[in-house]
Amino acid sequence: MYQDKYVFAQLVSFLNRSKFNRIVAKYKGDKYVKHFTCWNQLLSLMFGQLTNRESLRDLIVALDAHHSKSYHLGL
């Protein structure tokens, strides 16, 4: 069995999270957020684009289907 990261997690590793967090802090993007942060929103929208989802409902269904793998995907 192959023990490496998923393709999505490999793509996310190219993102500079500290730079993204500095931008979010500069513009106060997570000011009133309790659970769904800007980082989670970015990863969800990236997943939707890469899996060619046509609607937000379709994206939610796909994310719910992969809920058990969300930690390994980087969400």
C-alpha angles and dihedrals in degrees: 000000000000112000103191132106124285116259092251091053090050091053092048090053088068090063118094102231096185091055090047090050091050091053091047091049092047093055095033093237094161097042099121098018120124104173118352103062128189090258091055090047092051092050092047092051091046089052090050093051095045093048092045097239115182101204143015091252090053089050092051091050091050093048091049090050090055095041093119090056097044094105092051091046090055098250 
